């Protein structure tokens, strides 16, 4: 099942992701920087949710306190209720 998340404070308008048995199956960023978004999506495919959150949360983008990778971590935390 593909889950949709509306990120805050970034260029991407939506993050779509699919997880099965705590493993990220796919990620797609709608909008934002296509090269970076595709790179992040490819890197996290096959990773456990906790590992993705640990690696990506808190990453800023320029003057912002968040980024597309950070918003993906927030989406996973929110949906799967990880701390």
mmCIF file of the N, C-alpha and C atoms, coordinates in Angstrom:
data_MODEL
# 
_entry.id   MODEL 
# 
loop_
_atom_site.group_PDB 
_atom_site.id 
_atom_site.type_symbol 
_atom_site.label_atom_id 
_atom_site.label_alt_id 
_atom_site.label_comp_id 
_atom_site.label_asym_id 
_atom_site.label_entity_id 
_atom_site.label_seq_id 
_atom_site.pdbx_PDB_ins_code 
_atom_site.Cartn_x 
_atom_site.Cartn_y 
_atom_site.Cartn_z 
_atom_site.occupancy 
_atom_site.B_iso_or_equiv 
_atom_site.pdbx_formal_charge 
_atom_site.auth_seq_id 
_atom_site.auth_comp_id 
_atom_site.auth_asym_id 
_atom_site.auth_atom_id 
_atom_site.pdbx_PDB_model_num 
ATOM 1   N N  . UNK A 1 1  ? 0.845  -1.180 0.000  1.00 0.00 ? 1  UNK A N  1 
ATOM 2   C CA . UNK A 1 1  ? 0.000  0.000  0.000  1.00 0.00 ? 1  UNK A CA 1 
ATOM 3   C C  . UNK A 1 1  ? 0.892  1.246  0.000  1.00 0.00 ? 1  UNK A C  1 
ATOM 4   N N  . UNK A 1 2  ? 0.667  2.128  -0.931 1.00 0.00 ? 2  UNK A N  1 
ATOM 5   C CA . UNK A 1 2  ? 1.421  3.373  -1.017 1.00 0.00 ? 2  UNK A CA 1 
ATOM 6   C C  . UNK A 1 2  ? 0.797  4.406  -0.088 1.00 0.00 ? 2  UNK A C  1 
ATOM 7   N N  . UNK A 1 3  ? 1.641  5.032  0.713  1.00 0.00 ? 3  UNK A N  1 
ATOM 8   C CA . UNK A 1 3  ? 1.206  6.037  1.677  1.00 0.00 ? 3  UNK A CA 1 
ATOM 9   C C  . UNK A 1 3  ? 1.655  7.397  1.170  1.00 0.00 ? 3  UNK A C  1 
ATOM 10  N N  . UNK A 1 4  ? 0.809  8.389  1.325  1.00 0.00 ? 4  UNK A N  1 
ATOM 11  C CA . UNK A 1 4  ? 1.097  9.750  0.898  1.00 0.00 ? 4  UNK A CA 1 
ATOM 12  C C  . UNK A 1 4  ? 1.267  10.644 2.120  1.00 0.00 ? 4  UNK A C  1 
ATOM 13  N N  . UNK A 1 5  ? 2.283  11.499 2.077  1.00 0.00 ? 5  UNK A N  1 
ATOM 14  C CA . UNK A 1 5  ? 2.585  12.416 3.173  1.00 0.00 ? 5  UNK A CA 1 
ATOM 15  C C  . UNK A 1 5  ? 2.805  13.802 2.589  1.00 0.00 ? 5  UNK A C  1 
ATOM 16  N N  . UNK A 1 6  ? 2.216  14.810 3.217  1.00 0.00 ? 6  UNK A N  1 
ATOM 17  C CA . UNK A 1 6  ? 2.401  16.195 2.777  1.00 0.00 ? 6  UNK A CA 1 
ATOM 18  C C  . UNK A 1 6  ? 3.500  16.820 3.627  1.00 0.00 ? 6  UNK A C  1 
ATOM 19  N N  . UNK A 1 7  ? 4.683  17.050 3.045  1.00 0.00 ? 7  UNK A N  1 
ATOM 20  C CA . UNK A 1 7  ? 5.790  17.612 3.806  1.00 0.00 ? 7  UNK A CA 1 
ATOM 21  C C  . UNK A 1 7  ? 5.610  19.101 4.086  1.00 0.00 ? 7  UNK A C  1 
ATOM 22  N N  . UNK A 1 8  ? 6.331  19.584 5.070  1.00 0.00 ? 8  UNK A N  1 
ATOM 23  C CA . UNK A 1 8  ? 6.282  20.997 5.456  1.00 0.00 ? 8  UNK A CA 1 
ATOM 24  C C  . UNK A 1 8  ? 7.662  21.617 5.337  1.00 0.00 ? 8  UNK A C  1 
ATOM 25  N N  . UNK A 1 9  ? 7.720  22.843 4.797  1.00 0.00 ? 9  UNK A N  1 
ATOM 26  C CA . UNK A 1 9  ? 8.951  23.605 4.776  1.00 0.00 ? 9  UNK A CA 1 
ATOM 27  C C  . UNK A 1 9  ? 9.963  23.201 3.719  1.00 0.00 ? 9  UNK A C  1 
ATOM 28  N N  . UNK A 1 10 ? 9.543  22.420 2.718  1.00 0.00 ? 10 UNK A N  1 
ATOM 29  C CA . UNK A 1 10 ? 10.449 21.992 1.646  1.00 0.00 ? 10 UNK A CA 1 
ATOM 30  C C  . UNK A 1 10 ? 9.796  22.223 0.289  1.00 0.00 ? 10 UNK A C  1 
ATOM 31  N N  . UNK A 1 11 ? 10.577 22.064 -0.760 1.00 0.00 ? 11 UNK A N  1 
ATOM 32  C CA . UNK A 1 11 ? 10.067 22.276 -2.127 1.00 0.00 ? 11 UNK A CA 1 
ATOM 33  C C  . UNK A 1 11 ? 9.126  21.159 -2.580 1.00 0.00 ? 11 UNK A C  1 
ATOM 34  N N  . UNK A 1 12 ? 9.392  19.941 -2.139 1.00 0.00 ? 12 UNK A N  1 
ATOM 35  C CA . UNK A 1 12 ? 8.534  18.814 -2.529 1.00 0.00 ? 12 UNK A CA 1 
ATOM 36  C C  . UNK A 1 12 ? 7.125  19.037 -1.992 1.00 0.00 ? 12 UNK A C  1 
ATOM 37  N N  . UNK A 1 13 ? 6.143  18.725 -2.797 1.00 0.00 ? 13 UNK A N  1 
ATOM 38  C CA . UNK A 1 13 ? 4.734  18.906 -2.419 1.00 0.00 ? 13 UNK A CA 1 
ATOM 39  C C  . UNK A 1 13 ? 4.143  17.663 -1.776 1.00 0.00 ? 13 UNK A C  1 
ATOM 40  N N  . UNK A 1 14 ? 4.764  16.501 -2.031 1.00 0.00 ? 14 UNK A N  1 
ATOM 41  C CA . UNK A 1 14 ? 4.232  15.236 -1.521 1.00 0.00 ? 14 UNK A CA 1 
ATOM 42  C C  . UNK A 1 14 ? 5.355  14.207 -1.496 1.00 0.00 ? 14 UNK A C  1 
ATOM 43  N N  . UNK A 1 15 ? 5.275  13.309 -0.527 1.00 0.00 ? 15 UNK A N  1 
ATOM 44  C CA . UNK A 1 15 ? 6.174  12.163 -0.472 1.00 0.00 ? 15 UNK A CA 1 
ATOM 45  C C  . UNK A 1 15 ? 5.288  10.927 -0.460 1.00 0.00 ? 15 UNK A C  1 
ATOM 46  N N  . UNK A 1 16 ? 5.538  10.023 -1.384 1.00 0.00 ? 16 UNK A N  1 
ATOM 47  C CA . UNK A 1 16 ? 4.809  8.759  -1.432 1.00 0.00 ? 16 UNK A CA 1 
ATOM 48  C C  . UNK A 1 16 ? 5.800  7.653  -1.093 1.00 0.00 ? 16 UNK A C  1 
ATOM 49  N N  . UNK A 1 17 ? 5.377  6.738  -0.233 1.00 0.00 ? 17 UNK A N  1 
ATOM 50  C CA . UNK A 1 17 ? 6.276  5.649  0.128  1.00 0.00 ? 17 UNK A CA 1 
ATOM 51  C C  . UNK A 1 17 ? 5.496  4.377  0.402  1.00 0.00 ? 17 UNK A C  1 
ATOM 52  N N  . UNK A 1 18 ? 6.206  3.272  0.282  1.00 0.00 ? 18 UNK A N  1 
ATOM 53  C CA . UNK A 1 18 ? 5.626  1.961  0.553  1.00 0.00 ? 18 UNK A CA 1 
ATOM 54  C C  . UNK A 1 18 ? 6.595  1.191  1.436  1.00 0.00 ? 18 UNK A C  1 
ATOM 55  N N  . UNK A 1 19 ? 6.059  0.581  2.480  1.00 0.00 ? 19 UNK A N  1 
ATOM 56  C CA . UNK A 1 19 ? 6.858  -0.187 3.426  1.00 0.00 ? 19 UNK A CA 1 
ATOM 57  C C  . UNK A 1 19 ? 6.203  -1.542 3.612  1.00 0.00 ? 19 UNK A C  1 
ATOM 58  N N  . UNK A 1 20 ? 7.033  -2.578 3.667  1.00 0.00 ? 20 UNK A N  1 
ATOM 59  C CA . UNK A 1 20 ? 6.531  -3.931 3.933  1.00 0.00 ? 20 UNK A CA 1 
ATOM 60  C C  . UNK A 1 20 ? 7.457  -4.574 4.948  1.00 0.00 ? 20 UNK A C  1 
ATOM 61  N N  . UNK A 1 21 ? 6.879  -5.063 6.036  1.00 0.00 ? 21 UNK A N  1 
ATOM 62  C CA . UNK A 1 21 ? 7.655  -5.719 7.099  1.00 0.00 ? 21 UNK A CA 1 
ATOM 63  C C  . UNK A 1 21 ? 8.805  -4.833 7.591  1.00 0.00 ? 21 UNK A C  1 
ATOM 64  N N  . UNK A 1 22 ? 8.521  -3.558 7.793  1.00 0.00 ? 22 UNK A N  1 
ATOM 65  C CA . UNK A 1 22 ? 9.489  -2.567 8.291  1.00 0.00 ? 22 UNK A CA 1 
ATOM 66  C C  . UNK A 1 22 ? 10.641 -2.286 7.323  1.00 0.00 ? 22 UNK A C  1 
ATOM 67  N N  . UNK A 1 23 ? 10.510 -2.674 6.069  1.00 0.00 ? 23 UNK A N  1 
ATOM 68  C CA . UNK A 1 23 ? 11.521 -2.413 5.045  1.00 0.00 ? 23 UNK A CA 1 
ATOM 69  C C  . UNK A 1 23 ? 10.927 -1.474 4.006  1.00 0.00 ? 23 UNK A C  1 
ATOM 70  N N  . UNK A 1 24 ? 11.650 -0.394 3.688  1.00 0.00 ? 24 UNK A N  1 
ATOM 71  C CA . UNK A 1 24 ? 11.188 0.558  2.673  1.00 0.00 ? 24 UNK A CA 1 
ATOM 72  C C  . UNK A 1 24 ? 11.251 -0.111 1.304  1.00 0.00 ? 24 UNK A C  1 
ATOM 73  N N  . UNK A 1 25 ? 10.119 -0.166 0.636  1.00 0.00 ? 25 UNK A N  1 
ATOM 74  C CA . UNK A 1 25 ? 10.034 -0.770 -0.689 1.00 0.00 ? 25 UNK A CA 1 
ATOM 75  C C  . UNK A 1 25 ? 10.210 0.258  -1.796 1.00 0.00 ? 25 UNK A C  1 
ATOM 76  N N  . UNK A 1 26 ? 9.660  1.465  -1.576 1.00 0.00 ? 26 UNK A N  1 
ATOM 77  C CA . UNK A 1 26 ? 9.775  2.521  -2.580 1.00 0.00 ? 26 UNK A CA 1 
ATOM 78  C C  . UNK A 1 26 ? 9.505  3.873  -1.944 1.00 0.00 ? 26 UNK A C  1 
ATOM 79  N N  . UNK A 1 27 ? 10.085 4.911  -2.563 1.00 0.00 ? 27 UNK A N  1 
ATOM 80  C CA . UNK A 1 27 ? 9.863  6.299  -2.150 1.00 0.00 ? 27 UNK A CA 1 
ATOM 81  C C  . UNK A 1 27 ? 9.819  7.146  -3.412 1.00 0.00 ? 27 UNK A C  1 
ATOM 82  N N  . UNK A 1 28 ? 8.885  8.096  -3.452 1.00 0.00 ? 28 UNK A N  1 
ATOM 83  C CA . UNK A 1 28 ? 8.822  9.055  -4.552 1.00 0.00 ? 28 UNK A CA 1 
ATOM 84  C C  . UNK A 1 28 ? 8.527  10.429 -3.979 1.00 0.00 ? 28 UNK A C  1 
ATOM 85  N N  . UNK A 1 29 ? 9.329  11.411 -4.383 1.00 0.00 ? 29 UNK A N  1 
ATOM 86  C CA . UNK A 1 29 ? 9.108  12.798 -4.002 1.00 0.00 ? 29 UNK A CA 1 
ATOM 87  C C  . UNK A 1 29 ? 8.425  13.481 -5.170 1.00 0.00 ? 29 UNK A C  1 
ATOM 88  N N  . UNK A 1 30 ? 7.319  14.142 -4.916 1.00 0.00 ? 30 UNK A N  1 
ATOM 89  C CA . UNK A 1 30 ? 6.594  14.876 -5.945 1.00 0.00 ? 30 UNK A CA 1 
ATOM 90  C C  . UNK A 1 30 ? 6.995  16.341 -5.807 1.00 0.00 ? 30 UNK A C  1 
ATOM 91  N N  . UNK A 1 31 ? 7.687  16.865 -6.807 1.00 0.00 ? 31 UNK A N  1 
ATOM 92  C CA . UNK A 1 31 ? 8.218  18.217 -6.736 1.00 0.00 ? 31 UNK A CA 1 
ATOM 93  C C  . UNK A 1 31 ? 9.596  18.208 -6.105 1.00 0.00 ? 31 UNK A C  1 
ATOM 94  N N  . UNK A 1 32 ? 10.172 19.377 -5.942 1.00 0.00 ? 32 UNK A N  1 
ATOM 95  C CA . UNK A 1 32 ? 11.494 19.477 -5.346 1.00 0.00 ? 32 UNK A CA 1 
ATOM 96  C C  . UNK A 1 32 ? 12.602 19.249 -6.354 1.00 0.00 ? 32 UNK A C  1 
ATOM 97  N N  . UNK A 1 33 ? 13.788 18.943 -5.864 1.00 0.00 ? 33 UNK A N  1 
ATOM 98  C CA . UNK A 1 33 ? 14.974 18.730 -6.703 1.00 0.00 ? 33 UNK A CA 1 
ATOM 99  C C  . UNK A 1 33 ? 15.001 17.277 -7.181 1.00 0.00 ? 33 UNK A C  1 
ATOM 100 N N  . UNK A 1 34 ? 14.740 17.038 -8.461 1.00 0.00 ? 34 UNK A N  1 
ATOM 101 C CA . UNK A 1 34 ? 14.606 15.666 -8.936 1.00 0.00 ? 34 UNK A CA 1 
ATOM 102 C C  . UNK A 1 34 ? 15.846 14.801 -8.730 1.00 0.00 ? 34 UNK A C  1 
ATOM 103 N N  . UNK A 1 35 ? 17.028 15.349 -8.931 1.00 0.00 ? 35 UNK A N  1 
ATOM 104 C CA . UNK A 1 35 ? 18.239 14.543 -8.758 1.00 0.00 ? 35 UNK A CA 1 
ATOM 105 C C  . UNK A 1 35 ? 18.423 14.088 -7.322 1.00 0.00 ? 35 UNK A C  1 
ATOM 106 N N  . UNK A 1 36 ? 18.324 15.030 -6.397 1.00 0.00 ? 36 UNK A N  1 
ATOM 107 C CA . UNK A 1 36 ? 18.478 14.694 -4.978 1.00 0.00 ? 36 UNK A CA 1 
ATOM 108 C C  . UNK A 1 36 ? 17.371 13.762 -4.503 1.00 0.00 ? 36 UNK A C  1 
ATOM 109 N N  . UNK A 1 37 ? 16.146 14.039 -4.907 1.00 0.00 ? 37 UNK A N  1 
ATOM 110 C CA . UNK A 1 37 ? 15.014 13.214 -4.473 1.00 0.00 ? 37 UNK A CA 1 
ATOM 111 C C  . UNK A 1 37 ? 15.150 11.785 -4.987 1.00 0.00 ? 37 UNK A C  1 
ATOM 112 N N  . UNK A 1 38 ? 15.548 11.639 -6.236 1.00 0.00 ? 38 UNK A N  1 
ATOM 113 C CA . UNK A 1 38 ? 15.735 10.302 -6.796 1.00 0.00 ? 38 UNK A CA 1 
ATOM 114 C C  . UNK A 1 38 ? 16.886 9.587  -6.101 1.00 0.00 ? 38 UNK A C  1 
ATOM 115 N N  . UNK A 1 39 ? 17.947 10.320 -5.818 1.00 0.00 ? 39 UNK A N  1 
ATOM 116 C CA . UNK A 1 39 ? 19.077 9.731  -5.110 1.00 0.00 ? 39 UNK A CA 1 
ATOM 117 C C  . UNK A 1 39 ? 18.686 9.216  -3.732 1.00 0.00 ? 39 UNK A C  1 
ATOM 118 N N  . UNK A 1 40 ? 17.984 10.040 -2.965 1.00 0.00 ? 40 UNK A N  1 
ATOM 119 C CA . UNK A 1 40 ? 17.537 9.632  -1.631 1.00 0.00 ? 40 UNK A CA 1 
ATOM 120 C C  . UNK A 1 40 ? 16.605 8.422  -1.745 1.00 0.00 ? 40 UNK A C  1 
ATOM 121 N N  . UNK A 1 41 ? 15.669 8.473  -2.671 1.00 0.00 ? 41 UNK A N  1 
ATOM 122 C CA . UNK A 1 41 ? 14.721 7.367  -2.851 1.00 0.00 ? 41 UNK A CA 1 
ATOM 123 C C  . UNK A 1 41 ? 15.447 6.062  -3.164 1.00 0.00 ? 41 UNK A C  1 
ATOM 124 N N  . UNK A 1 42 ? 16.443 6.116  -4.030 1.00 0.00 ? 42 UNK A N  1 
ATOM 125 C CA . UNK A 1 42 ? 17.187 4.904  -4.378 1.00 0.00 ? 42 UNK A CA 1 
ATOM 126 C C  . UNK A 1 42 ? 18.034 4.401  -3.217 1.00 0.00 ? 42 UNK A C  1 
ATOM 127 N N  . UNK A 1 43 ? 18.601 5.313  -2.446 1.00 0.00 ? 43 UNK A N  1 
ATOM 128 C CA . UNK A 1 43 ? 19.450 4.914  -1.324 1.00 0.00 ? 43 UNK A CA 1 
ATOM 129 C C  . UNK A 1 43 ? 18.677 4.240  -0.201 1.00 0.00 ? 43 UNK A C  1 
ATOM 130 N N  . UNK A 1 44 ? 17.457 4.682  0.066  1.00 0.00 ? 44 UNK A N  1 
ATOM 131 C CA . UNK A 1 44 ? 16.713 4.119  1.201  1.00 0.00 ? 44 UNK A CA 1 
ATOM 132 C C  . UNK A 1 44 ? 15.939 2.854  0.831  1.00 0.00 ? 44 UNK A C  1 
ATOM 133 N N  . UNK A 1 45 ? 15.798 2.575  -0.435 1.00 0.00 ? 45 UNK A N  1 
ATOM 134 C CA . UNK A 1 45 ? 15.083 1.361  -0.852 1.00 0.00 ? 45 UNK A CA 1 
ATOM 135 C C  . UNK A 1 45 ? 15.807 0.140  -0.291 1.00 0.00 ? 45 UNK A C  1 
ATOM 136 N N  . UNK A 1 46 ? 15.047 -0.709 0.403  1.00 0.00 ? 46 UNK A N  1 
ATOM 137 C CA . UNK A 1 46 ? 15.605 -1.914 1.005  1.00 0.00 ? 46 UNK A CA 1 
ATOM 138 C C  . UNK A 1 46 ? 16.095 -1.731 2.425  1.00 0.00 ? 46 UNK A C  1 
ATOM 139 N N  . UNK A 1 47 ? 16.053 -0.502 2.938  1.00 0.00 ? 47 UNK A N  1 
ATOM 140 C CA . UNK A 1 47 ? 16.507 -0.234 4.309  1.00 0.00 ? 47 UNK A CA 1 
ATOM 141 C C  . UNK A 1 47 ? 15.369 -0.395 5.308  1.00 0.00 ? 47 UNK A C  1 
ATOM 142 N N  . UNK A 1 48 ? 15.732 -0.733 6.537  1.00 0.00 ? 48 UNK A N  1 
ATOM 143 C CA . UNK A 1 48 ? 14.754 -0.789 7.613  1.00 0.00 ? 48 UNK A CA 1 
ATOM 144 C C  . UNK A 1 48 ? 14.338 0.634  7.979  1.00 0.00 ? 48 UNK A C  1 
ATOM 145 N N  . UNK A 1 49 ? 13.089 0.786  8.393  1.00 0.00 ? 49 UNK A N  1 
ATOM 146 C CA . UNK A 1 49 ? 12.540 2.099  8.745  1.00 0.00 ? 49 UNK A CA 1 
ATOM 147 C C  . UNK A 1 49 ? 13.420 2.806  9.777  1.00 0.00 ? 49 UNK A C  1 
ATOM 148 N N  . UNK A 1 50 ? 13.787 2.120  10.829 1.00 0.00 ? 50 UNK A N  1 
ATOM 149 C CA . UNK A 1 50 ? 14.573 2.744  11.900 1.00 0.00 ? 50 UNK A CA 1 
ATOM 150 C C  . UNK A 1 50 ? 15.902 3.286  11.369 1.00 0.00 ? 50 UNK A C  1 
ATOM 151 N N  . UNK A 1 51 ? 16.530 2.575  10.456 1.00 0.00 ? 51 UNK A N  1 
ATOM 152 C CA . UNK A 1 51 ? 17.803 3.019  9.892  1.00 0.00 ? 51 UNK A CA 1 
ATOM 153 C C  . UNK A 1 51 ? 17.608 4.281  9.054  1.00 0.00 ? 51 UNK A C  1 
ATOM 154 N N  . UNK A 1 52 ? 16.549 4.313  8.268  1.00 0.00 ? 52 UNK A N  1 
ATOM 155 C CA . UNK A 1 52 ? 16.258 5.500  7.456  1.00 0.00 ? 52 UNK A CA 1 
ATOM 156 C C  . UNK A 1 52 ? 16.045 6.705  8.363  1.00 0.00 ? 52 UNK A C  1 
ATOM 157 N N  . UNK A 1 53 ? 15.241 6.533  9.400  1.00 0.00 ? 53 UNK A N  1 
ATOM 158 C CA . UNK A 1 53 ? 14.961 7.630  10.328 1.00 0.00 ? 53 UNK A CA 1 
ATOM 159 C C  . UNK A 1 53 ? 16.247 8.114  10.991 1.00 0.00 ? 53 UNK A C  1 
ATOM 160 N N  . UNK A 1 54 ? 17.055 7.181  11.476 1.00 0.00 ? 54 UNK A N  1 
ATOM 161 C CA . UNK A 1 54 ? 18.303 7.528  12.155 1.00 0.00 ? 54 UNK A CA 1 
ATOM 162 C C  . UNK A 1 54 ? 19.243 8.311  11.244 1.00 0.00 ? 54 UNK A C  1 
ATOM 163 N N  . UNK A 1 55 ? 19.342 7.907  9.997  1.00 0.00 ? 55 UNK A N  1 
ATOM 164 C CA . UNK A 1 55 ? 20.277 8.546  9.071  1.00 0.00 ? 55 UNK A CA 1 
ATOM 165 C C  . UNK A 1 55 ? 19.782 9.888  8.534  1.00 0.00 ? 55 UNK A C  1 
ATOM 166 N N  . UNK A 1 56 ? 18.454 10.048 8.385  1.00 0.00 ? 56 UNK A N  1 
ATOM 167 C CA . UNK A 1 56 ? 17.933 11.219 7.691  1.00 0.00 ? 56 UNK A CA 1 
ATOM 168 C C  . UNK A 1 56 ? 17.345 12.314 8.578  1.00 0.00 ? 56 UNK A C  1 
ATOM 169 N N  . UNK A 1 57 ? 16.904 11.978 9.784  1.00 0.00 ? 57 UNK A N  1 
ATOM 170 C CA . UNK A 1 57 ? 16.254 13.004 10.593 1.00 0.00 ? 57 UNK A CA 1 
ATOM 171 C C  . UNK A 1 57 ? 17.239 14.091 10.983 1.00 0.00 ? 57 UNK A C  1 
ATOM 172 N N  . UNK A 1 58 ? 16.744 15.317 10.933 1.00 0.00 ? 58 UNK A N  1 
ATOM 173 C CA . UNK A 1 58 ? 17.535 16.463 11.361 1.00 0.00 ? 58 UNK A CA 1 
ATOM 174 C C  . UNK A 1 58 ? 18.416 17.090 10.295 1.00 0.00 ? 58 UNK A C  1 
ATOM 175 N N  . UNK A 1 59 ? 18.409 16.551 9.083  1.00 0.00 ? 59 UNK A N  1 
ATOM 176 C CA . UNK A 1 59 ? 19.222 17.132 8.009  1.00 0.00 ? 59 UNK A CA 1 
ATOM 177 C C  . UNK A 1 59 ? 18.555 18.423 7.529  1.00 0.00 ? 59 UNK A C  1 
ATOM 178 N N  . UNK A 1 60 ? 19.277 19.557 7.569  1.00 0.00 ? 60 UNK A N  1 
ATOM 179 C CA . UNK A 1 60 ? 18.711 20.816 7.084  1.00 0.00 ? 60 UNK A CA 1 
ATOM 180 C C  . UNK A 1 60 ? 18.997 21.024 5.599  1.00 0.00 ? 60 UNK A C  1 
ATOM 181 N N  . UNK A 1 61 ? 18.291 21.949 4.999  1.00 0.00 ? 61 UNK A N  1 
ATOM 182 C CA . UNK A 1 61 ? 18.526 22.343 3.607  1.00 0.00 ? 61 UNK A CA 1 
ATOM 183 C C  . UNK A 1 61 ? 18.701 23.860 3.586  1.00 0.00 ? 61 UNK A C  1 
ATOM 184 N N  . UNK A 1 62 ? 19.914 24.274 3.303  1.00 0.00 ? 62 UNK A N  1 
ATOM 185 C CA . UNK A 1 62 ? 20.271 25.695 3.279  1.00 0.00 ? 62 UNK A CA 1 
ATOM 186 C C  . UNK A 1 62 ? 19.846 26.365 4.583  1.00 0.00 ? 62 UNK A C  1 
ATOM 187 N N  . UNK A 1 63 ? 19.026 27.386 4.506  1.00 0.00 ? 63 UNK A N  1 
ATOM 188 C CA . UNK A 1 63 ? 18.603 28.145 5.687  1.00 0.00 ? 63 UNK A CA 1 
ATOM 189 C C  . UNK A 1 63 ? 17.414 27.513 6.406  1.00 0.00 ? 63 UNK A C  1 
ATOM 190 N N  . UNK A 1 64 ? 16.873 26.463 5.852  1.00 0.00 ? 64 UNK A N  1 
ATOM 191 C CA . UNK A 1 64 ? 15.707 25.801 6.463  1.00 0.00 ? 64 UNK A CA 1 
ATOM 192 C C  . UNK A 1 64 ? 16.159 24.852 7.572  1.00 0.00 ? 64 UNK A C  1 
ATOM 193 N N  . UNK A 1 65 ? 15.276 24.608 8.507  1.00 0.00 ? 65 UNK A N  1 
ATOM 194 C CA . UNK A 1 65 ? 15.582 23.671 9.578  1.00 0.00 ? 65 UNK A CA 1 
ATOM 195 C C  . UNK A 1 65 ? 15.190 22.249 9.226  1.00 0.00 ? 65 UNK A C  1 
ATOM 196 N N  . UNK A 1 66 ? 14.717 22.041 8.014  1.00 0.00 ? 66 UNK A N  1 
ATOM 197 C CA . UNK A 1 66 ? 14.312 20.721 7.554  1.00 0.00 ? 66 UNK A CA 1 
ATOM 198 C C  . UNK A 1 66 ? 14.770 20.545 6.111  1.00 0.00 ? 66 UNK A C  1 
ATOM 199 N N  . UNK A 1 67 ? 14.525 19.372 5.554  1.00 0.00 ? 67 UNK A N  1 
ATOM 200 C CA . UNK A 1 67 ? 14.895 19.059 4.174  1.00 0.00 ? 67 UNK A CA 1 
ATOM 201 C C  . UNK A 1 67 ? 13.981 17.927 3.707  1.00 0.00 ? 67 UNK A C  1 
ATOM 202 N N  . UNK A 1 68 ? 14.072 17.599 2.440  1.00 0.00 ? 68 UNK A N  1 
ATOM 203 C CA . UNK A 1 68 ? 13.279 16.468 1.945  1.00 0.00 ? 68 UNK A CA 1 
ATOM 204 C C  . UNK A 1 68 ? 13.665 15.156 2.652  1.00 0.00 ? 68 UNK A C  1 
ATOM 205 N N  . UNK A 1 69 ? 14.976 14.869 2.850  1.00 0.00 ? 69 UNK A N  1 
ATOM 206 C CA . UNK A 1 69 ? 15.312 13.668 3.609  1.00 0.00 ? 69 UNK A CA 1 
ATOM 207 C C  . UNK A 1 69 ? 14.742 13.699 5.034  1.00 0.00 ? 69 UNK A C  1 
ATOM 208 N N  . UNK A 1 70 ? 14.844 14.858 5.698  1.00 0.00 ? 70 UNK A N  1 
ATOM 209 C CA . UNK A 1 70 ? 14.288 14.987 7.048  1.00 0.00 ? 70 UNK A CA 1 
ATOM 210 C C  . UNK A 1 70 ? 12.778 14.781 7.036  1.00 0.00 ? 70 UNK A C  1 
ATOM 211 N N  . UNK A 1 71 ? 12.112 15.306 6.029  1.00 0.00 ? 71 UNK A N  1 
ATOM 212 C CA . UNK A 1 71 ? 10.660 15.140 5.941  1.00 0.00 ? 71 UNK A CA 1 
ATOM 213 C C  . UNK A 1 71 ? 10.278 13.678 5.686  1.00 0.00 ? 71 UNK A C  1 
ATOM 214 N N  . UNK A 1 72 ? 11.098 12.947 4.946  1.00 0.00 ? 72 UNK A N  1 
ATOM 215 C CA . UNK A 1 72 ? 10.852 11.510 4.779  1.00 0.00 ? 72 UNK A CA 1 
ATOM 216 C C  . UNK A 1 72 ? 10.969 10.814 6.123  1.00 0.00 ? 72 UNK A C  1 
ATOM 217 N N  . UNK A 1 73 ? 11.978 11.161 6.902  1.00 0.00 ? 73 UNK A N  1 
ATOM 218 C CA . UNK A 1 73 ? 12.123 10.586 8.242  1.00 0.00 ? 73 UNK A CA 1 
ATOM 219 C C  . UNK A 1 73 ? 10.905 10.917 9.098  1.00 0.00 ? 73 UNK A C  1 
ATOM 220 N N  . UNK A 1 74 ? 10.428 12.160 9.022  1.00 0.00 ? 74 UNK A N  1 
ATOM 221 C CA . UNK A 1 74 ? 9.245  12.556 9.788  1.00 0.00 ? 74 UNK A CA 1 
ATOM 222 C C  . UNK A 1 74 ? 8.005  11.766 9.341  1.00 0.00 ? 74 UNK A C  1 
ATOM 223 N N  . UNK A 1 75 ? 7.874  11.563 8.044  1.00 0.00 ? 75 UNK A N  1 
ATOM 224 C CA . UNK A 1 75 ? 6.736  10.802 7.514  1.00 0.00 ? 75 UNK A CA 1 
ATOM 225 C C  . UNK A 1 75 ? 6.755  9.377  8.042  1.00 0.00 ? 75 UNK A C  1 
ATOM 226 N N  . UNK A 1 76 ? 7.923  8.752  8.029  1.00 0.00 ? 76 UNK A N  1 
ATOM 227 C CA . UNK A 1 76 ? 8.036  7.375  8.524  1.00 0.00 ? 76 UNK A CA 1 
ATOM 228 C C  . UNK A 1 76 ? 7.771  7.312  10.023 1.00 0.00 ? 76 UNK A C  1 
ATOM 229 N N  . UNK A 1 77 ? 8.307  8.283  10.768 1.00 0.00 ? 77 UNK A N  1 
ATOM 230 C CA . UNK A 1 77 ? 8.066  8.322  12.213 1.00 0.00 ? 77 UNK A CA 1 
ATOM 231 C C  . UNK A 1 77 ? 6.585  8.478  12.514 1.00 0.00 ? 77 UNK A C  1 
ATOM 232 N N  . UNK A 1 78 ? 5.937  9.378  11.784 1.00 0.00 ? 78 UNK A N  1 
ATOM 233 C CA . UNK A 1 78 ? 4.522  9.649  12.024 1.00 0.00 ? 78 UNK A CA 1 
ATOM 234 C C  . UNK A 1 78 ? 3.662  8.435  11.684 1.00 0.00 ? 78 UNK A C  1 
ATOM 235 N N  . UNK A 1 79 ? 3.916  7.862  10.533 1.00 0.00 ? 79 UNK A N  1 
ATOM 236 C CA . UNK A 1 79 ? 3.069  6.757  10.095 1.00 0.00 ? 79 UNK A CA 1 
ATOM 237 C C  . UNK A 1 79 ? 3.294  5.476  10.899 1.00 0.00 ? 79 UNK A C  1 
ATOM 238 N N  . UNK A 1 80 ? 4.543  5.227  11.257 1.00 0.00 ? 80 UNK A N  1 
ATOM 239 C CA . UNK A 1 80 ? 4.856  3.996  11.976 1.00 0.00 ? 80 UNK A CA 1 
ATOM 240 C C  . UNK A 1 80 ? 5.082  4.213  13.457 1.00 0.00 ? 80 UNK A C  1 
ATOM 241 N N  . UNK A 1 81 ? 4.894  5.448  13.916 1.00 0.00 ? 81 UNK A N  1 
ATOM 242 C CA . UNK A 1 81 ? 4.964  5.821  15.322 1.00 0.00 ? 81 UNK A CA 1 
ATOM 243 C C  . UNK A 1 81 ? 6.275  5.412  15.976 1.00 0.00 ? 81 UNK A C  1 
ATOM 244 N N  . UNK A 1 82 ? 7.375  5.651  15.243 1.00 0.00 ? 82 UNK A N  1 
ATOM 245 C CA . UNK A 1 82 ? 8.694  5.444  15.807 1.00 0.00 ? 82 UNK A CA 1 
ATOM 246 C C  . UNK A 1 82 ? 9.153  6.744  16.448 1.00 0.00 ? 82 UNK A C  1 
ATOM 247 N N  . UNK A 1 83 ? 9.950  6.623  17.462 1.00 0.00 ? 83 UNK A N  1 
ATOM 248 C CA . UNK A 1 83 ? 10.500 7.799  18.141 1.00 0.00 ? 83 UNK A CA 1 
ATOM 249 C C  . UNK A 1 83 ? 11.824 8.179  17.544 1.00 0.00 ? 83 UNK A C  1 
# 
